[in-house]
Amino acid sequence: MKTWKIQNYLEQNSRARTERHESQLKQYRGRTRIMCIFCFLKCQGRQKR
């Protein structure tokens, strides 16, 4: 009974951790995409000159 509870707790914990990690990754990806677009536009501006 106790081990089952521990197992359940660990599973919930790891699931929450992975979900948190995934949301962080999404935020990071969105941020880097914006930065990439910004850098790309900067580079395009430099090439035109």
QUIGIHU-V276068 format. One record per helix or strand. SS is the DSSP state (@ for helix, = for strand). FROM is the first residue (numbers start at 1). TO is the last residue. Records with the same first field share a line. If there is no record, write none. Layout:
# QUIGIHU-V276068
SS: FROM-TO, FROM-TO
This chain:
# QUIGIHU-V276068
@: 2-48
